[in-house]
């Protein structure tokens, strides 16, 4: 099981980014895939999850209505679409499955 997050960057408040989590070593719909983030000086926190099988999605209250999560089984990739970004979304974003963490990607939202 391997994961690699990418797609982070610097955006202004209200902007959008799409993060990708490229996976390998397992069928993408075999495990749930979670997105987490760690803001500066804070603990890592859950952001979103897409379940195994039918891909049921869940979101933290802080991102509901602004973030969506999807997956492309052919590309073994999970996407986190982040819209209407706020400065408090600034964090390192990670994807996780089966106890494995991918390398994070930095998202910075300027005010």
C-alpha positions in Angstrom: 0.0 0.0 0.0 1.4 3.4 -1.1 -0.2 6.8 -1.3 1.1 10.1 -2.6 -0.8 13.4 -2.1 -0.2 16.3 -4.5 -1.9 19.4 -5.8 -1.3 21.8 -3.0 -0.3 25.4 -3.4 -0.9 29.0 -2.5 -4.4 30.5 -3.2 -6.3 33.5 -2.2 -9.4 33.4 0.0 -12.3 32.1 -2.0 -10.1 30.2 -4.4 -10.1 26.5 -5.3 -7.6 23.7 -5.4 -7.9 20.0 -6.2 -5.7 17.6 -4.3 -4.9 14.2 -5.7 -4.1 11.0 -3.8 -2.4 8.5 -6.1 -2.5 5.0 -4.7 -0.8 1.8 -5.5 -0.7 -1.8 -4.2 -4.4 -2.4 -3.8 -7.7 -1.9 -5.7 -8.9 1.6 -4.9 -12.3 0.5 -3.8 -11.0 -2.1 -1.4 -10.3 0.3 1.4 -11.7 3.6 2.6 -9.5 6.6 1.9 -9.3 9.4 4.3 -8.1 13.0 3.9 -6.6 14.6 6.9 -4.9 18.0 7.5 -2.5 19.4 10.0 -2.7 23.2 10.5 0.4 25.0 11.7 0.9 24.3 15.4 -2.1 22.1 15.6 -2.9 18.4 15.7 -3.8 16.4 12.6 -7.5 16.4 12.0 -9.9 14.5 9.7 -11.3 16.3 6.7 -13.1 13.8 4.5 -13.4 10.1 3.8 -14.6 8.1 0.8 -15.6 4.6 1.7 -14.7 1.3 0.2 -17.2 -0.3 -2.2 -19.9 2.2 -3.0 -17.8 5.2 -2.1 -20.0 6.8 0.6 -18.5 10.2 1.5 -18.2 12.0 4.8 -16.9 15.5 5.7 -15.9 17.4 8.7 -18.4 20.1 9.6 -15.8 22.8 8.9 -15.6 21.8 5.2 -19.1 20.7 4.4 -20.6 22.4 1.4 -17.1 23.6 0.2 -15.2 20.3 -0.3 -16.1 17.3 -2.3 -14.3 14.0 -2.6 -14.3 11.6 -5.5 -12.3 8.7 -7.0 -11.1 7.5 -10.3 -10.8 3.7 -10.1 -9.0 3.5 -13.5 -6.3 6.0 -12.3 -6.2 4.6 -8.7 -6.6 8.2 -7.6 -8.8 10.0 -5.0 -9.5 13.7 -5.4 -10.3 16.3 -2.9 -11.9 19.3 -4.5 -11.7 22.3 -2.3 -13.7 25.4 -3.1 -14.3 28.7 -1.4 -11.1 28.2 0.5 -10.5 30.1 3.8 -7.3 31.0 5.6 -8.2 28.5 8.3 -7.9 25.8 5.6 -4.2 26.4 5.6 -2.5 23.1 6.5 -0.5 20.2 5.2 -3.0 17.7 3.7 -2.5 14.0 3.9 -4.3 10.9 2.6 -4.5 7.7 4.5 -5.6 4.2 4.1 -5.0 0.9 5.8 -2.9 2.5 8.4 -0.6 4.0 5.8 0.1 7.8 5.4 1.1 9.4 2.2 3.5 12.3 2.0 1.5 15.5 2.6 1.0 18.4 0.3 0.9 22.0 1.6 -2.1 24.2 1.1 -1.8 27.9 2.0 -4.7 30.3 1.7 -3.9 33.9 1.9 -6.4 36.5 3.3 
